[in-house]
């Protein structure tokens, strides 16, 4: 028992150490930038609403700038119901010249879980030197790739962030690429090769964007997508999270669904404590949720004492949960999927099921089972695999495929 407790403490410590620095004040003047005009100016998806020079530091003391020119952007996108919405993000033009074939590629990067509070927006964390995915982004830049990092809908901008919402996240990512290609100050090719990448929440967004790209953004020259530990089946993810240290992420999803699908009437399901928790997580970043809500049982948050997972396979929730499923349509480009076999946040089995479904639908999939324990460990172990796989696609080499072997 003591050994198990020490191991759990070590896991929590490593995770908090990875994400705690994402909580911080927004840069001066940032609030005005994130307030979109009303009504939105006319334009199509990916149209730039505003932009400004920005900074991206790799350390919280802000001594190490990222090796890139930086522009903060606000652009048009489309929410899960087809309505126009303003989304912010960051465009990075590397100092490193592109030495590969053809034009400089652009990577659409989908961040992992940041939280729901406006202060959690990746563009704000990047400016403060507290973005925990900074090392991976720096690795992309040193390889000569242009990069656009979406903040997603509702992070920094008005409304609740549409966390793990399949269409909203995919649209925000694809439209971020469109915006980067159209921004003259970025000096990136307007029709060059594109790849998508992300881990965890970002892995789901990258996977969903790869599925939706042929219909939503067919003009993009998409050559591949990397999706690490994707939450492809939200019911399975919810069951794994309930009552454990990262249950706050489940409450992020509850708050997100409440905002995007008010017809679900989620407030009628929650008791007073549940309502307080939902309202609280809407203002929190990742570290806050881990600290404040660890080991909460959602059965203690509902009026009838049933866990939230008990609602997900019944009306009106089941169709909405199914709407978020990733794996229903194989992407038209090669995909790398990585997942730790002992992932303690996003279950391995549902990530593998997504990859198998793509294979069955004729997709080109390279699935890597990682032996590195935990969700955070899987992130670290995935980095060199993702770099190598992206390099292969962007240099025109044949894509590996192990469908039928996992």
C-alpha positions as CSV (number, residue, x, y, z in Angstrom):
1,X,0.0,0.0,0.0
2,X,2.8,2.4,0.9
3,X,4.6,1.6,-2.3
4,X,1.5,2.2,-4.3
5,X,0.9,5.5,-2.6
6,X,4.5,6.5,-3.4
7,X,4.1,5.6,-7.0
8,X,0.9,7.6,-7.2
9,X,2.6,10.6,-5.6
10,X,5.4,10.3,-8.1
11,X,2.9,10.3,-11.0
12,X,1.1,13.3,-9.7
13,X,4.3,15.2,-9.1
14,X,5.6,14.6,-12.6
15,X,2.3,15.7,-14.1
16,X,2.0,18.8,-12.0
17,X,5.6,19.6,-12.8
18,X,4.8,19.4,-16.5
19,X,1.6,21.5,-16.4
20,X,1.8,23.8,-13.4
21,X,3.6,26.5,-15.3
22,X,0.8,26.9,-17.7
23,X,-1.1,29.0,-15.1
24,X,-0.1,32.6,-15.3
25,X,-1.2,36.1,-16.0
26,X,-1.9,37.1,-19.6
27,X,0.6,39.3,-21.3
28,X,-0.1,43.1,-21.0
29,X,-2.6,44.2,-23.6
30,X,-3.6,40.7,-24.4
31,X,-7.2,41.1,-23.3
32,X,-8.1,43.6,-26.0
33,X,-6.6,41.3,-28.7
34,X,-8.8,38.4,-27.7
35,X,-12.1,40.4,-27.8
36,X,-13.5,39.8,-31.3
37,X,-15.4,42.4,-33.2
38,X,-19.2,42.1,-33.2
39,X,-20.4,41.3,-35.7
40,X,-17.5,39.4,-37.2
41,X,-16.2,40.9,-40.4
42,X,-17.2,39.1,-43.5
43,X,-14.9,36.4,-44.9
44,X,-14.5,32.7,-45.3
45,X,-13.0,30.1,-43.0
46,X,-9.4,31.0,-42.2
47,X,-9.8,34.7,-42.9
48,X,-7.6,36.8,-40.7
49,X,-9.6,39.1,-38.4
50,X,-6.5,40.7,-36.8
51,X,-2.9,40.0,-36.1
52,X,0.0,41.4,-34.2
53,X,3.7,40.6,-33.5
54,X,4.1,38.4,-30.4
55,X,6.8,36.6,-28.4
56,X,7.3,32.9,-27.7
57,X,9.7,32.0,-24.9
58,X,10.8,28.5,-24.1
59,X,11.4,29.2,-20.4
60,X,9.3,31.0,-17.7
61,X,12.1,33.5,-17.0
62,X,11.8,34.5,-20.6
63,X,15.5,34.3,-21.4
64,X,15.2,31.8,-24.2
65,X,13.1,32.9,-27.2
66,X,11.9,30.3,-29.6
67,X,13.8,30.2,-32.9
68,X,11.1,31.9,-34.9
69,X,9.3,35.1,-35.9
70,X,6.0,35.1,-34.1
71,X,2.6,36.5,-35.0
72,X,-0.5,36.2,-32.8
73,X,-3.6,35.9,-35.0
74,X,-7.4,35.9,-34.7
75,X,-9.2,34.2,-37.6
76,X,-12.6,33.0,-38.7
77,X,-13.7,29.4,-38.1
78,X,-16.9,27.4,-37.9
79,X,-18.3,25.9,-34.7
80,X,-19.8,22.5,-34.2
81,X,-23.2,23.8,-35.4
82,X,-21.9,25.5,-38.5
83,X,-21.9,29.0,-37.1
84,X,-19.0,31.5,-37.6
85,X,-16.7,32.0,-34.6
86,X,-13.5,33.8,-33.9
87,X,-10.5,31.7,-32.9
88,X,-7.0,32.9,-31.9
89,X,-3.7,31.2,-32.3
90,X,0.0,31.7,-33.0
91,X,1.9,31.5,-36.3
92,X,5.7,30.7,-36.1
93,X,8.0,31.2,-39.0
94,X,11.3,29.5,-38.2
95,X,14.7,31.1,-38.5
96,X,16.0,27.7,-39.8
97,X,15.9,27.6,-43.6
98,X,13.9,24.7,-45.2
99,X,16.3,22.2,-46.7
100,X,13.8,19.6,-47.9
101,X,12.1,19.3,-51.3
102,X,9.6,21.9,-52.5
103,X,8.2,24.7,-50.5
104,X,8.5,25.1,-46.7
105,X,5.8,22.9,-45.0
106,X,3.3,24.2,-42.4
107,X,2.5,22.1,-39.4
108,X,-1.0,22.6,-37.9
109,X,-0.3,21.9,-34.2
110,X,-3.2,21.0,-31.9
111,X,-2.3,21.6,-28.2
112,X,-2.9,19.1,-25.5
113,X,-5.2,19.8,-22.5
114,X,-4.6,23.4,-21.3
115,X,-7.8,24.0,-19.3
116,X,-11.0,26.0,-19.9
117,X,-10.1,29.4,-18.4
118,X,-9.2,32.2,-20.9
119,X,-5.8,32.6,-19.1
120,X,-5.0,29.0,-20.3
121,X,-4.9,29.9,-24.0
122,X,-1.7,28.4,-25.6
123,X,-0.9,31.8,-27.2
124,X,-0.8,33.4,-23.8
125,X,1.3,30.6,-22.3
126,X,3.8,30.8,-25.2
127,X,4.2,34.5,-24.6
128,X,4.9,33.9,-20.9
129,X,7.3,31.1,-21.5
130,X,5.1,28.6,-19.7
131,X,3.7,26.4,-22.5
132,X,4.6,22.8,-21.6
133,X,4.6,21.8,-25.3
134,X,7.3,24.4,-26.1
135,X,10.1,21.8,-26.5
136,X,8.1,19.9,-29.1
137,X,7.3,23.1,-31.0
138,X,10.9,24.2,-30.9
139,X,11.8,20.8,-32.4
140,X,9.5,21.4,-35.3
141,X,11.0,24.9,-35.8
142,X,14.6,23.7,-35.8
143,X,13.6,21.3,-38.7
144,X,12.5,24.2,-40.8
145,X,8.8,23.8,-40.6
146,X,6.4,26.7,-40.3
147,X,4.0,26.1,-37.4
148,X,0.5,27.4,-36.5
149,X,-0.7,26.6,-33.0
150,X,-4.5,27.0,-32.5
151,X,-6.0,28.2,-29.3
152,X,-9.2,26.4,-30.2
153,X,-12.7,27.9,-29.8
154,X,-13.3,29.6,-26.5
155,X,-9.7,29.7,-25.1
156,X,-9.0,33.4,-24.7
157,X,-12.0,34.4,-26.8
158,X,-15.6,34.6,-25.4
159,X,-17.5,31.5,-24.5
160,X,-16.5,28.2,-23.0
161,X,-13.7,26.2,-24.7
162,X,-15.2,23.4,-26.7
163,X,-12.9,20.8,-25.2
164,X,-12.8,17.4,-27.0
165,X,-15.5,18.5,-29.4
166,X,-14.7,16.7,-32.7
167,X,-15.9,19.2,-35.3
168,X,-15.1,22.4,-33.4
169,X,-11.5,21.3,-32.7
170,X,-10.9,20.0,-36.2
171,X,-12.3,23.2,-37.8
172,X,-10.1,25.4,-35.6
173,X,-7.0,23.5,-36.5
174,X,-7.6,23.4,-40.3
175,X,-8.7,27.1,-40.3
176,X,-5.5,27.9,-38.4
177,X,-3.5,26.5,-41.2
178,X,-5.5,28.4,-43.8
179,X,-4.9,31.6,-41.7
180,X,-1.2,31.0,-41.5
181,X,-0.9,30.5,-45.3
182,X,-2.8,33.8,-45.9
183,X,-0.8,35.9,-43.5
184,X,1.7,38.0,-45.5
185,X,3.8,38.8,-42.4
186,X,4.4,35.1,-41.8
187,X,6.0,34.6,-45.3
188,X,4.8,31.0,-45.5
189,X,3.7,29.3,-48.7
190,X,0.1,29.9,-49.5
191,X,-0.4,26.4,-51.0
192,X,2.5,24.3,-49.8
193,X,2.5,21.0,-48.0
194,X,0.7,20.7,-44.7
195,X,0.9,18.2,-41.9
196,X,-1.1,18.0,-38.6
197,X,0.2,17.0,-35.2
198,X,-1.0,16.7,-31.6
199,X,-1.0,14.6,-28.5
200,X,-3.9,13.9,-26.0
201,X,-6.6,16.5,-26.6
202,X,-4.4,17.6,-29.5
203,X,-4.1,14.0,-30.8
204,X,-7.9,13.9,-31.0
205,X,-8.0,17.2,-32.7
206,X,-5.4,16.2,-35.2
207,X,-7.1,12.9,-35.9
208,X,-10.5,14.5,-36.3
209,X,-9.1,17.2,-38.6
210,X,-7.5,14.4,-40.7
211,X,-10.9,12.8,-41.0
212,X,-12.8,16.0,-41.9
213,X,-10.2,17.7,-44.1
214,X,-11.3,16.2,-47.5
215,X,-14.8,17.8,-47.0
216,X,-14.0,20.8,-44.9
217,X,-10.6,22.0,-46.3
218,X,-10.0,20.1,-49.5
219,X,-7.7,22.8,-51.0
220,X,-5.0,22.1,-48.3
221,X,-2.1,19.9,-49.5
222,X,-2.3,17.6,-46.5
223,X,0.4,14.9,-46.6
224,X,-0.1,13.3,-43.2
225,X,-1.2,13.6,-39.5
226,X,0.3,12.5,-36.2
227,X,-2.2,11.7,-33.5
228,X,-0.8,10.8,-30.1
229,X,-3.0,9.2,-27.4
230,X,-6.2,10.4,-29.0
231,X,-9.4,10.5,-26.9
232,X,-11.5,8.9,-29.7
233,X,-14.3,7.4,-27.6
234,X,-15.4,9.8,-25.0
235,X,-17.5,7.3,-23.1
236,X,-14.5,5.1,-22.6
237,X,-12.3,8.0,-21.6
238,X,-15.0,9.2,-19.1
239,X,-15.1,5.8,-17.5
240,X,-11.4,5.7,-17.0
241,X,-11.2,9.2,-15.5
242,X,-14.1,9.1,-13.1
243,X,-12.8,9.0,-9.5
244,X,-9.1,9.2,-10.4
245,X,-6.6,12.0,-10.2
246,X,-7.4,13.5,-13.6
247,X,-11.2,13.5,-13.2
248,X,-11.1,17.3,-13.6
249,X,-10.6,16.6,-17.3
250,X,-13.9,14.8,-17.4
251,X,-15.5,17.9,-15.9
252,X,-13.8,20.0,-18.6
253,X,-15.8,17.9,-21.1
254,X,-19.0,18.2,-19.1
255,X,-18.7,22.0,-19.1
256,X,-17.8,22.0,-22.8
257,X,-20.8,19.9,-23.7
258,X,-23.1,22.1,-21.6
259,X,-21.9,25.1,-23.6
260,X,-22.0,23.5,-27.0
261,X,-25.3,21.5,-26.5
262,X,-27.5,23.4,-24.1
263,X,-30.4,21.2,-25.2
264,X,-28.9,18.4,-23.0
265,X,-29.9,20.4,-19.9
266,X,-26.9,19.3,-18.0
267,X,-27.7,21.7,-15.1
268,X,-30.7,19.5,-14.4
269,X,-28.5,16.5,-13.9
270,X,-26.0,18.1,-11.5
271,X,-26.6,18.8,-7.8
272,X,-25.4,21.9,-6.0
273,X,-21.9,20.5,-5.6
274,X,-21.8,19.4,-9.2
275,X,-22.9,22.9,-10.4
276,X,-20.2,24.5,-8.3
277,X,-17.5,22.2,-9.8
278,X,-18.8,22.8,-13.4
279,X,-18.6,26.5,-12.9
280,X,-15.2,26.3,-11.2
281,X,-13.6,24.2,-14.0
282,X,-14.7,26.8,-16.6
283,X,-12.1,29.2,-15.0
284,X,-9.4,26.6,-14.4
285,X,-6.2,25.5,-16.2
286,X,-4.9,21.9,-16.2
287,X,-2.9,22.2,-13.0
288,X,-5.8,23.7,-11.2
289,X,-8.1,20.8,-12.1
290,X,-5.6,18.3,-11.0
291,X,-5.1,20.0,-7.7
292,X,-8.7,20.9,-6.9
293,X,-10.6,17.9,-8.1
294,X,-8.4,14.8,-7.9
295,X,-10.3,11.6,-7.0
296,X,-13.7,13.2,-7.1
297,X,-16.5,10.7,-7.8
298,X,-19.0,12.1,-10.3
299,X,-21.7,10.1,-8.4
300,X,-21.3,12.8,-5.7
301,X,-22.0,15.5,-8.3
302,X,-25.4,14.3,-9.6
303,X,-28.9,14.7,-8.3
304,X,-29.8,11.0,-8.4
305,X,-26.4,9.7,-7.3
306,X,-25.5,8.0,-10.5
307,X,-22.1,8.7,-12.0
308,X,-22.0,10.8,-15.1
309,X,-20.9,7.8,-17.1
310,X,-24.3,6.2,-16.5
311,X,-26.0,8.9,-18.6
312,X,-23.8,8.6,-21.6
313,X,-25.4,5.6,-23.3
314,X,-29.0,7.0,-23.0
315,X,-30.9,9.8,-24.6
316,X,-30.3,12.7,-25.0
317,X,-26.6,12.2,-24.3
318,X,-25.8,9.1,-26.3
319,X,-26.1,10.8,-29.8
320,X,-24.0,13.7,-28.7
321,X,-21.3,11.5,-27.3
322,X,-21.4,9.4,-30.5
323,X,-21.0,12.6,-32.5
324,X,-17.6,13.1,-31.0
325,X,-16.3,9.6,-31.9
326,X,-13.2,9.6,-34.0
327,X,-12.5,6.6,-36.2
328,X,-15.7,6.6,-38.3
329,X,-14.0,7.7,-41.6
330,X,-10.4,6.9,-42.6
331,X,-8.3,9.9,-43.4
332,X,-7.2,10.3,-47.0
333,X,-3.6,10.7,-45.9
334,X,-1.2,8.5,-43.9
335,X,-1.5,8.7,-40.1
336,X,0.9,7.9,-37.2
337,X,-0.9,7.0,-34.0
338,X,1.1,6.4,-30.8
339,X,-0.3,5.2,-27.5
340,X,1.2,4.0,-24.2
341,X,-0.2,0.5,-23.3
342,X,-0.4,1.7,-19.7
343,X,-1.9,5.2,-20.4
344,X,-3.5,6.3,-17.2
345,X,-5.7,9.1,-18.6
346,X,-6.7,8.2,-22.2
347,X,-7.3,4.4,-22.4
348,X,-5.1,2.6,-24.8
349,X,-7.8,0.2,-26.1
350,X,-10.0,2.9,-27.5
351,X,-7.0,4.6,-29.3
352,X,-6.1,1.3,-30.9
353,X,-9.8,0.7,-31.8
354,X,-9.8,4.0,-33.7
355,X,-6.6,3.0,-35.6
356,X,-8.1,-0.4,-36.4
357,X,-11.3,1.2,-37.7
358,X,-9.3,3.4,-40.0
359,X,-7.4,0.3,-41.3
360,X,-10.7,-1.5,-41.9
361,X,-11.8,1.6,-43.9
362,X,-8.7,1.5,-46.2
363,X,-6.6,4.0,-44.3
364,X,-2.8,4.0,-44.2
365,X,-1.9,3.8,-40.5
366,X,1.2,3.3,-38.5
367,X,0.3,2.4,-35.0
368,X,2.9,2.3,-32.3
369,X,2.3,0.7,-28.9
370,X,4.5,2.4,-26.4
371,X,5.9,0.6,-23.3
372,X,6.7,3.8,-21.5
373,X,4.2,4.0,-18.6
374,X,1.6,6.7,-18.1
375,X,0.0,9.4,-20.3
376,X,2.9,11.8,-19.7
377,X,5.5,9.2,-20.3
378,X,3.8,8.4,-23.6
379,X,4.0,12.0,-24.6
380,X,7.8,12.1,-24.1
381,X,8.3,8.7,-25.8
382,X,6.2,9.8,-28.8
383,X,8.3,12.9,-29.6
384,X,11.2,11.3,-31.5
385,X,8.8,9.0,-33.3
386,X,6.6,11.9,-34.4
387,X,9.6,13.9,-35.6
388,X,10.9,11.0,-37.6
389,X,7.5,10.2,-39.1
390,X,6.8,13.8,-40.1
391,X,10.2,14.1,-41.7
392,X,9.4,11.1,-43.8
393,X,6.1,12.5,-45.1
394,X,7.5,16.0,-45.7
395,X,10.5,14.6,-47.6
396,X,8.3,12.4,-49.8
397,X,9.2,9.0,-48.6
398,X,6.7,6.1,-48.6
399,X,4.5,6.0,-45.6
400,X,4.9,2.9,-43.3
401,X,1.7,0.9,-42.6
402,X,1.2,-1.9,-40.1
403,X,-2.6,-2.4,-40.5
404,X,-3.4,-6.0,-39.5
405,X,-0.4,-6.2,-37.1
406,X,-1.8,-4.5,-34.0
